[in-house]
């Protein structure tokens, strides 16, 4: 029995890169795949049906089942149509992988409002709208007595969790995606829905622009930056056997590592018997010292991102 046999999965941004590898693997594992891709450039400009159509043709040539969809994930009507296309074509929906994303890198003082709004629109708003559309379908099922065993996998980024200079718009959106994942897991568990997120490390159109030849495969060695390396764990998160929810994982090469959520630092805490004064805070902070890593942003400056 294939792991995703007869399951229906939507993959957004599935025309290229990591999303394409997701779609191919899920189809190989027996899933009906909705290959969604607007077909735009890495910065979100333009559109074409070519990438999605190409992936669908590849899946069908291998004996798999898939349809192409070119709706905009960041448009509420578009998100609803994507979910409806899955249900109308395949009769049900079992999984959603929010993979669509764009970059418009600028240092903070140079980011235009357009660059900010568009990156947040695709990466965060698109994830929200797709998740809401799918969740409403599963809630209706649950209330009618058909308890789903469904899964959402969101795509965050190391930039969003650790912060990467030059990516304020992208990092802010991806950080929000990680938090949205935790909220979604808590709210949707009652409907039989698990929600997790990944921080992918892979060679894609987005990462090649930032890191160039540094991610190139070396002949005769394991290609740890191959985007296909990310897909098996996402397939696991989608599978009915998986019970994980509310988690964020770094996934790349042959490594999968859980990322701890925000937590209180027991080693850096200020307490007093009454309201603090500014002079009192001066003395207390000087005595306690700077939090470890407070000025170590450069350590993450080369971190990979979607």
URRA-V133039 format. One record per residue. N is the residue number from 0. RES is the residue in one letter. PSI is psi in degrees with one decimal (999 if undefined). OMEGA is omega in whole degrees, -180 to 180 (999 if undefined). Layout:
n=(N	N)
res=(RES	RES)
psi=(PSI	PSI)
omega=(OMEGA	OMEGA)
This chain:
n=(0	1	2	3	4	5	6	7	8	9	10	11	12	13	14	15	16	17	18	19	20	21	22	23	24	25	26	27	28	29	30	31	32	33	34	35	36	37	38	39	40	41	42	43	44	45	46	47	48	49	50	51	52	53	54	55	56	57	58	59	60	61	62	63	64	65	66	67	68	69	70	71	72	73	74	75	76	77	78	79	80	81	82	83	84	85	86	87	88	89	90	91	92	93	94	95	96	97	98	99	100	101	102	103	104	105	106	107	108	109	110	111	112	113	114	115	116	117	118	119	120	121	122	123	124	125	126	127	128	129	130	131	132	133	134	135	136	137	138	139	140	141	142	143	144	145	146	147	148	149	150	151	152	153	154	155	156	157	158	159	160	161	162	163	164	165	166	167	168	169	170	171	172	173	174	175	176	177	178	179	180	181	182	183	184	185	186	187	188	189	190	191	192	193	194	195	196	197	198	199	200	201	202	203	204	205	206	207	208	209	210	211	212	213	214	215	216	217	218	219	220	221	222	223	224	225	226	227	228	229	230	231	232	233	234	235	236	237	238	239	240	241	242	243	244	245	246	247	248	249	250	251	252	253	254	255	256	257	258	259	260	261	262	263	264	265	266	267	268	269	270	271	272	273	274	275	276	277	278	279	280	281	282	283	284	285	286	287	288	289	290	291	292	293	294	295	296	297	298	299	300	301	302	303	304	305)
res=(X	X	X	X	X	X	X	X	X	X	X	X	X	X	X	X	X	X	X	X	X	X	X	X	X	X	X	X	X	X	X	X	X	X	X	X	X	X	X	X	X	X	X	X	X	X	X	X	X	X	X	X	X	X	X	X	X	X	X	X	X	X	X	X	X	X	X	X	X	X	X	X	X	X	X	X	X	X	X	X	X	X	X	X	X	X	X	X	X	X	X	X	X	X	X	X	X	X	X	X	X	X	X	X	X	X	X	X	X	X	X	X	X	X	X	X	X	X	X	X	X	X	X	X	X	X	X	X	X	X	X	X	X	X	X	X	X	X	X	X	X	X	X	X	X	X	X	X	X	X	X	X	X	X	X	X	X	X	X	X	X	X	X	X	X	X	X	X	X	X	X	X	X	X	X	X	X	X	X	X	X	X	X	X	X	X	X	X	X	X	X	X	X	X	X	X	X	X	X	X	X	X	X	X	X	X	X	X	X	X	X	X	X	X	X	X	X	X	X	X	X	X	X	X	X	X	X	X	X	X	X	X	X	X	X	X	X	X	X	X	X	X	X	X	X	X	X	X	X	X	X	X	X	X	X	X	X	X	X	X	X	X	X	X	X	X	X	X	X	X	X	X	X	X	X	X	X	X	X	X	X	X	X	X	X	X	X	X	X	X	X	X	X	X	X	X	X	X	X	X	X	X	X	X	X	X)
psi=(128.2	148.6	-33.7	28.5	125.0	9.1	151.5	126.8	133.2	132.1	117.7	152.5	38.2	9.6	-18.0	170.3	-136.2	-42.0	-40.6	-44.5	-38.6	-52.3	-43.6	-43.6	-43.3	-40.8	-40.0	-31.9	10.9	1.9	149.8	125.8	129.1	110.0	97.6	131.1	127.6	-19.6	26.0	175.3	173.0	-24.4	7.4	-2.8	150.1	174.3	149.2	147.5	-7.0	-52.0	-46.1	-44.2	-39.6	-42.6	-40.9	-43.4	-39.3	-43.1	-46.1	-34.2	-25.0	4.5	9.8	179.4	122.9	155.2	153.5	147.9	133.5	18.7	154.9	118.4	-24.2	7.2	128.3	-40.6	-36.6	-43.9	-42.8	-39.4	-34.9	-47.0	-42.7	-36.1	-39.6	-46.6	-43.0	-38.1	-42.6	-4.0	-8.4	175.5	131.7	-20.5	150.0	126.2	110.2	96.0	-19.1	133.6	156.4	165.5	142.4	78.4	132.1	150.9	156.7	-42.5	-13.1	-1.5	124.8	160.7	-35.0	-43.7	-39.9	-52.8	-41.1	-42.2	-43.4	-37.3	-49.2	-51.6	-40.0	-54.6	-41.4	-42.0	-43.9	-50.1	-41.1	-42.5	-41.5	-43.6	-45.7	-40.6	-37.0	-36.9	-46.4	-33.8	-42.4	-42.8	-47.0	-42.3	-22.0	3.8	1.5	83.4	118.0	159.9	82.0	163.7	138.5	132.9	115.5	156.3	105.8	-149.7	152.4	-35.4	-38.6	-30.7	-38.8	-16.5	126.9	117.8	140.6	0.5	43.1	-42.9	-48.6	-45.1	-42.0	-43.4	-44.3	-31.5	-42.5	-35.5	-40.9	-41.6	-40.2	-35.1	-45.1	-42.6	-45.2	-40.7	-40.6	-38.0	-32.4	-4.4	-32.2	-20.9	9.2	28.4	129.0	145.2	122.3	172.2	155.6	153.5	97.2	140.1	108.0	162.8	112.0	179.1	-36.8	-45.2	-31.9	-34.5	-29.7	-35.5	-9.7	-131.3	-9.0	-22.7	8.1	147.3	142.0	129.2	131.8	-3.3	158.8	128.1	90.0	-11.1	4.2	125.1	-22.9	-19.6	-24.7	-30.6	-37.4	-40.1	-35.4	-40.7	-38.8	-44.2	-30.5	-24.8	146.6	-23.8	-20.9	135.8	-0.8	139.8	150.3	18.7	157.8	131.6	135.4	126.1	121.1	146.0	-124.2	17.1	136.9	123.3	128.9	139.3	123.7	141.9	174.9	137.3	155.0	141.2	108.1	-16.3	-6.5	93.7	133.2	129.6	152.8	167.8	-14.5	-172.3	139.1	148.6	160.1	-38.7	-40.7	-38.0	-38.1	-49.3	-42.0	-42.5	-39.9	-36.9	-40.2	-32.9	167.5	143.9	142.9	132.5	1.4	-32.0	22.5	32.9	-31.5	-20.0	-25.4	7.4	-23.4	13.4	141.9	156.7	170.3	999)
omega=(178	-171	-178	-176	177	175	177	-175	172	173	178	-177	-171	-178	-177	169	-177	-179	177	180	175	-176	-179	-179	-178	178	178	179	172	-177	164	-172	169	-178	180	174	178	177	-179	176	-178	179	176	-179	175	177	176	-179	-174	-177	179	179	-179	180	178	178	179	179	-178	178	179	179	-179	-176	-178	171	177	177	-177	-180	180	-178	-176	174	-174	178	177	179	178	180	179	178	-180	178	178	-177	-179	-176	-171	173	-177	175	-177	-177	177	174	179	-175	-176	179	178	176	165	-172	173	170	-170	-175	-179	-179	175	177	178	179	178	-174	-176	179	178	-179	-176	-172	-177	-180	179	178	178	-176	179	180	179	-179	179	-178	178	176	-179	177	178	177	-177	-179	178	177	178	-175	-179	164	-169	-176	172	174	179	178	173	-177	172	178	-179	-177	-176	180	-179	180	-179	-177	-177	-179	-179	-179	179	180	-177	174	178	178	178	178	176	178	-180	179	180	179	-179	-176	-171	-179	-179	-180	179	-177	174	-179	177	179	176	169	-174	170	-175	177	179	175	-177	-178	179	178	-178	-171	174	-174	-179	-179	-177	178	176	-174	177	-180	174	-179	-174	179	178	-179	179	179	-175	-169	-179	-180	176	175	176	180	179	-171	-179	-179	-176	178	-178	176	179	-175	175	-176	168	-176	178	-177	177	-176	168	-177	178	175	179	176	175	178	179	180	-178	-177	179	-176	177	178	178	-179	-179	-178	179	167	179	178	179	178	176	-177	-177	-180	178	-180	-177	-180	179	176	179	179	-176	-178	-174	-178	-176	-180	-179	-174	-180	-178	179	178	-175	999)
